[in-house]
Amino acid sequence: MMKTEQHIDIRLRPLLLPEDLKHAIAWYQDEEVLYYSEGIGVRPYNEERLELMYGYLSRIGKVYIIEAIEEGLWQPIGDITLSEQDLPIAIGHPDYRSKGIGRKVLQLIQEEARRFGWTELKVKMIYDYNERSKRLFTSMGFEEKGQGVDSNGVLYRSYVCAL
């Protein structure tokens, strides 16, 4: 059965290390995740690199695991970090991409940021070729605030959203 936006319940829960590494390692070895979130030519993550990434993200913000309910059980499908500097998100499980999950996650994370008393959210870098992410963030009230070029010469855009 095809999953649709209205039939997928999701929640955010805090990252648990090392338990969550077993799910996340597959996400960060997925070519699509790497291409859209990390850029061109990024090699798949090993467990050590994944731990370093989560360590960094935990220092700059709060890392959440995105979970969807499947057959009565919550299953990890991706991650998002709520940070004043950036808002990286990855829908790691391929069955849940392009299903409206990103929109639901951003709604939850905006609510969380408001609870913290924040007045805006920033997205540091969305690659220009990542049309899905650009559409998602602009549909959620984010406005382009700048652009740049990464170390490979690939254009990206930055966004901000008032809360």
N, C-alpha and C positions, 0 to 999 in steps of 0.2 A: 504494500500500500504506500502510495506517495505521501510523504509528510508535507503538510501545508502550514503556513504561519499560524492559523487559528487553532491548530491541533497540537502544537508543541509548547509544553510548559517548561519554563526555564527558571533557574535561580543562579545567584552568585554566592559562592562561599570562599572564605579565605584559603589561600594556597597552603597545602600541608606538605612539607618536605621531610623525608625523601619520598613519601608515599605517592605524590602526584607525578613524580618523574616517569613512572612506568607508562602512564597515559601520554604525557606530554612529549616524550621522546619520539613517538610516531608522528606527532603533529609537525615537529621541527625537522623531520626527515622528508616530509611531503613537499614535492617540487612546487606545487601551487602555493602553499603557505609561504615557502621561502621566497618565491618570486614576487608575490604581492606584498609581503610584509618586510622582507629583508633586502630585496633588490636582486639585480641581475648577477649571476655567477656565484651566489652564496652557496657554500657547501653545506650538506646536511649536518645537523648538530649531533654530537655525541653526548653522553650523559654529563661529562665534565663541563662542556661548553654550556649545556642547558642549565646546570647548577650555577655557573657564573652569571648567565643571563638573569635567572630568577633572583640571585643575590643582588645584582645591580638594581633590578626593578623594585625589589623589596626595600632597598635603601632610598630610592627616590619617591616611592609611593606605596600603595597597598595593592598587592596582587590578588586577584580573584580567579577562581576556576569557574568557568561557565558550565553548568550542568543542565541536562535535559532529562525529563522523566521517560523511561522506557520500561514497559511492563511492570510498573509500580516501583521501579528503582531509579535513583538519580545516577546518571552516567556523565562523567566528564567529557566535554566536547570541545573545549577551547579555553582561552584565558584572556584577561583584560587587566590592565594596571591603571589605577586611578592615581594620577600624579599631577602636581601643579605645572609640571614641565611638558607632559606629553600624555597621550591616552592610547597606548598600543593595544590592539585587539587582534586576536587570531581565532577564527573558527577552525579548529584543527581537524575535527572529524568531517570527512568529505560528505557524508550523508546529510549534514546540517547546513551546508553552504547554500546561499541564494534561497533561503526559506523564511526570511524575515527575522532570523535570530539576532542579527546585528542591531536591528532597530530596537528589539526588546531589551537587549543588553545595554544599549546607550540610554534608553529610558531609565533603567534601573540605576545606572552609574550616575546619571544626572541627578536623580533623587538622592543618591548617597552623597554626592558633592554638595548639594543644597543642605543636607543634614550637617555637614562639616562647616557650613557657613561660607562656602566658596561662592564667588560671584561670576566666575568664568572657567571654562575648560579650554585647553589648548591641544592641538594635534600638531606635532612638530613636522611630520613628514608623511605625505601620501604621494606615492609615485604617480606621475602624470598618466601613465598607462593603466592605472588602477581605477577604471571608470566606476566599478561597483562601489568602492569605498568613497570616492568623491561624491557620488549620488547619495549614498547613505548619510554621510556627515552633513551635506548641505540640506538634505531633507529634514534633518534633526536640528536645524537652526545654526549650524556652523557656517561661518563666512570665511572666504579666503583672505588671509592676511599677508601672504608673501609667497615667494618661491625661491628655489635654489637648485643647485646641481650637486649630486653626490660625488663620491670619489671616482665613480665610473663614468661620470659625465651625464648621468641620467637626471632629467628634470623632475623635481618634486614640488609640491605645494604645501603650505602650512595653513592651518585653520584655527579659528577661535569661535567660541560660543558663549554669549552672555547667559547667565542662569537666572 
